[in-house]
Amino acid sequence: MEWNAVIEFISPELLVVVVACWIIGYVLKQTPRIPDWTIVYIVTVVAIVFAGLLLGFSVESVIQGILCGAVAVYGNQLIKQAKKGADQ
């Protein structure tokens, strides 16, 4: 599945949530007291809350929040692995 297909599943007004989650994930990664394994869960919960606030809390907003969190984490990993591959 290509990147554009994934983005089509997310409501356009929630792209700001993806960016916010990406930034939050980056900040959490720099925080020594937060274990790496918890970052994906924190980002997902934040995305669900933001999506609920923007769309109104419903099943759809929860799904949209999960998608936003997933795209933020995936995008971060994509860039990280691309840099790692370029260094090798």
C-alpha positions in Angstrom: 0.0 0.0 0.0 1.4 3.4 -0.9 1.6 6.5 1.3 -1.1 8.4 -0.6 -3.6 5.6 -0.1 -3.1 5.7 3.7 -3.5 9.5 3.8 -6.8 9.2 2.0 -8.2 7.3 5.0 -7.6 10.3 7.3 -10.0 13.3 7.3 -8.2 16.3 5.9 -8.9 18.4 9.0 -7.0 15.9 11.0 -3.7 16.3 9.2 -2.7 18.8 11.8 -3.2 16.0 14.4 -0.7 13.9 12.5 1.8 16.7 12.6 1.1 17.4 16.3 1.6 13.7 17.1 4.8 13.5 15.2 6.1 16.5 17.2 4.9 15.0 20.5 6.5 11.7 19.7 9.8 13.4 18.9 9.7 15.4 22.2 8.9 12.2 24.1 11.8 10.4 22.5 14.1 13.1 23.8 12.7 12.7 27.3 14.9 10.3 29.3 12.2 9.3 31.8 9.8 8.0 29.2 10.5 4.5 28.0 10.6 4.1 24.2 7.9 1.4 24.3 5.4 3.8 25.8 5.7 6.5 23.2 3.5 4.8 20.6 0.7 4.4 23.2 1.0 8.0 24.4 0.9 9.3 20.8 -2.1 7.2 20.0 -4.1 8.3 23.1 -3.2 12.0 22.3 -4.3 11.5 18.7 -7.6 10.0 19.8 -8.3 12.9 22.2 -7.4 15.5 19.5 -9.6 13.8 16.9 -12.4 13.6 19.4 -12.1 17.3 20.2 -12.1 18.2 16.5 -14.7 15.8 15.2 -16.8 15.1 18.3 -16.3 11.9 20.3 -17.6 9.0 18.3 -16.5 5.6 17.0 -15.3 7.3 13.8 -13.2 9.9 15.7 -11.5 7.1 17.7 -10.7 5.3 14.5 -9.4 8.5 12.9 -7.3 9.2 16.0 -5.8 5.7 15.8 -5.0 6.3 12.1 -3.4 9.7 12.9 -1.2 8.2 15.6 -0.3 5.3 13.4 0.7 7.5 10.5 2.8 9.8 12.8 4.7 6.8 14.2 5.0 5.2 10.7 6.3 8.4 9.2 8.8 8.8 11.9 10.1 5.3 11.5 10.2 5.6 7.7 12.5 8.7 8.0 14.6 7.1 10.7 15.1 3.9 8.7 15.8 5.8 5.5 18.6 7.8 7.3 19.9 4.6 8.8 20.0 2.9 5.4 21.7 5.9 3.8 24.5 5.7 6.5 25.3 2.1 5.7 
